[in-house]
C-alpha cells in the first residue's frame, strides 16, 4: 500500500514539476521579444528594405507624382501620413511570414518542452515588429523634413501623432500575426498579407476622397485607415479632426482586440497552450 502511495506521489510531483519550473509570462515574453529582435538585426536584407523602402516611396510620391497632384509644391505635407501608414503595413506584413514559419518548422513544439510560455513567441514577433516599424517611421519623418515637410505641431501634438501611429502599427501587426497563424505555409501568409497592402491606396492617404467616384468615396471615407490618417494630419497641421480621432482609436482597438483573440484561438488550436 505504501509503495502504491509513493508511486502516486511521485507521479503527481513529476506532473507538477514543469509548471513549478515554468517562468513567468513576462519573462517568457521578454525572451521571445529578444529572440525576434535578434532575428531582425541578423536579417540584413529585410532590415535594409524596412529603412530604404520609406525613402524610395517618399521620393517617388514627392518628386514623381507630387507635381501632377499638387503643382503648388505642398504635396509632401499631405502625403507623409499616408507614406507612414503604407510603410508600417509593409513592415508589419513580414510578421505573418515569420509567424507562419515558426508554426511550420517545429520550433514551437521545441519551445513547449522548455519552461517557457510558448504562446509568447507570437507576442515577441509583434513587439519586434512594432520597434522595427517605429524606426521606419522615424526614417520617413527625417527624409520628409529634408524634402520640405513642415508640420506646425507642438510637442503635445507630436506625442499624440506618434501615439496614433504606434497604435495603428500595433493593430495591423496583430492582424498580420493572426494571418500567419491561419495560413498553412509562409508563402500563403505572404500572399494573404500582400492583399492588405492595397487598402491604404483606397483611402485619403494620397488624394482627397472627394476626388473619387461616389461608390469608392463611400468606402474610402468609412474604412479604418482614413480616420487614422486624418487624425495624424490634424495633429501635425492643426486641421479639423472632428470625431475622426474617436473613430481612429476605436478602429485600432477593435482590430487589435479582435486579432489578438483570433490569434490566441488559432495558437491554442495549432500548438496547444502550456
Helices and strands as residue ranges (DSSP letters): H 2-21, H 25-42, H 44-59, I 60-65, H 66-69, H 75-104, H 107-112, H 120-146, H 155-182, H 186-196, G 199-202, G 209-211, H 214-222, H 224-237, H 244-271
